[in-house]
Amino acid sequence: MNTNSHIQHGLWRHPAAQQADFNDVRLWIDLAKTLERGHFDAMFFADVVGLYGPVNGSYEVNAREGLQIPSNDPAVLLSALAVNTEHLGLAFTSAVLQEHPFDFARKVSTLDHISNGRIGWNVVTSSLENAARNFGFDRLMEHDERYRWAQEYMDVVYKLWEGSWDDGALLKDKVSGVYADHTKIHKINHVGEYYQVEGPHLPSPTLQRTPVIFQAGSSPAGRAFAARNAEAQFILAPTPEIARTTIDETRALVVEGGRRPDDLQFFQGLTFVIGSTEEEAKRNEAEIDEYISTDGFLAHINLGLDQATGTPLDPDMPLKDIKHEGGQSHTAWLRATMTDREPTIRDLAKITARIRGRFVGTPEQIADHLAVWQQAGVDGINVMNWTIPQSYELFIDEVMPVLRARGLAKQESAPGTLRQKLFGRDQLSESHYGRQYRGAFGDRS
Ligand SMILES: Cc1cc2nc3c(=O)[nH]c(=O)nc-3n(C[C@H](O)[C@H](O)[C@H](O)COP(=O)(O)O)c2cc1C
C-alpha cells in the first residue's frame, strides 16, 4: 500500500525498512524494477479511502503508527511505474464508493494505454465508516447491499470498456482525414438504481479493454460477486485445507455461472521470514517480533472497539456477539480454524498479529511449503512484505531460484498484457459476464 504501515504494523521502525519514505516515488520505481528483475507477474497495491476505527473515536493510534495515514493514491503512482517498467503487471485497489464509474473507467483506460495493457483492478466495496462519510453518506451501507451496488458499478464500466467502442473504430487515417469512425462509437445509455451514464466512453479501447479484475471478499455475497466478475481472487486462508475448500466452493459458483473453472485464479497472501539455516530464520523472526505493534494490529482489525462509543470491548468477548457491517472474512476464517470453542477478540488479535500467512524457514523449506499450497489448488501467491524493499529482494535473490529449479515459478516474465501473462489472452474470455456488452449498443443507440 502507498503508505507507511499497511499490514505488518510497527515494522516501519525495523532498520531495513524504507517504507517510512513512501512519499518518495524513487522507492516505488526501484521496487517495481526489482520485481520485474525477479520475474513477478504483478505488483499489487491495496488501498482504503478513510480511517480505520469508530466514527467518533480517536485516531491517535492510526497517526502514531502511520497506520494507513498518511497515504497516497496508488492509481497516480501506477502511471510513474508504468513508464519505468516494461513487463510488470500493475494492479491497484479502488472502491466503488470513491469514484464515479464514468470517470473511473476513463482513468483506468488511460493507465492501460500508458502501460500497454498491464493494469489490474482490485474491486472493493469499502467496509470503513469513515470512508462512507468521506463520500457523502451518513453511514456505511449494509454489507450485501454494497455488493449489489458494486454489481451495477461493474455493469457501467463493462458497458464503457467492452461495448462503447467497436473494434476498428479508431482509424488515425491521415489520408482520408478520418481520425475515428463515429458509426462504431456508441452511447451506452445506462439507467440503473445508482447511476445514469450516457456515454460514449471517451478513451478508445486498450489492449485489454477491461483491466484484469481482482477481488478479495470471501463472504457469500463476496464469493457470488467474484464468481461472476473476478478473474483473480485474493485469499488469506489460514491453512491449505481451508484454501482448498474456499477455492472448490467458489469455483463451483464460477461453473454454475457458465464460466470455466480456471477462468478464476486464486492468489494466497503469504509472508516469509527467510534464513539460510532454520536457526537464522528464527533469529530473523525474533527480530521482526520485537517491532510488531499490538496497538497497531488491534486498531487495524477494526473490531476491538465499540463502534458507537469508541471504547475498547472486553477482549474475552466472543466474536459472534459483535455486530458490525464491516468485512466478515477474517471472523469466518477464524471460526473455521478454531473448532473447539468460539473465538474471542483476543484470539483474533493474536492470530492476526502473529500467525496470519507467516512462514519462517530456509528457501528449500519455503519451496516445500509452497508446493503444498499449490496442491491445495492455489494458482499463485501474493508476497506480503515486512519491510520494503528488503522482503522482496530476499525473496527474489534467495527463494525464487529454488522455486524456478523446482518448476514452481516461471523462468521468465511473459511479455504482453497482464491478462496474457495470467491467462494467455488479452481480453475477457467469451464466457465472462462483461462480454455480453460487446457489440450490444450498435443498433440501439
Ligand atoms: C488479500 C486481501 C487484500 C485486500 N485489499 C483490500 C484493499 O486494498 N482495500 C479494501 O478496502 N479492502 C481490501 N480487502 C478487503 C476485501 O475487499 C473485503 O472487503 C473483505 O475481505 C471483506 O469482504 P467480505 O465480507 O465479502 O469477505 C482485502 C482483502 C484481502 C483478503
The ligand as a Gaussian input file, in Angstrom:
#p B3LYP/6-31G(d) Opt

LIG

0 1
 C       -5.562000     -10.009000       0.272000
 C       -6.658000      -9.036000       0.522000
 C       -6.491000      -7.732000       0.088000
 C       -7.480000      -6.774000       0.321000
 N       -7.288000      -5.499000      -0.064000
 C       -8.210000      -4.570000       0.261000
 C       -7.984000      -3.221000      -0.039000
 O       -6.968000      -2.864000      -0.607000
 N       -8.922000      -2.312000       0.299000
 C      -10.075000      -2.649000       0.920000
 O      -10.892000      -1.784000       1.182000
 N      -10.318000      -3.945000       1.237000
 C       -9.402000      -4.884000       0.925000
 N       -9.628000      -6.175000       1.269000
 C      -10.896000      -6.498000       1.907000
 C      -11.855000      -7.139000       0.937000
 O      -12.020000      -6.416000      -0.246000
 C      -13.214000      -7.312000       1.556000
 O      -13.794000      -6.086000       1.849000
 C      -13.118000      -8.066000       2.807000
 O      -12.407000      -9.272000       2.558000
 C      -14.488000      -8.335000       3.353000
 O      -15.347000      -8.804000       2.352000
 P      -16.352000      -9.966000       2.626000
 O      -17.212000      -9.518000       3.747000
 O      -17.091000     -10.199000       1.344000
 O      -15.485000     -11.163000       2.987000
 C       -8.658000      -7.147000       1.025000
 C       -8.822000      -8.463000       1.447000
 C       -7.849000      -9.415000       1.211000
 C       -8.080000     -10.806000       1.685000

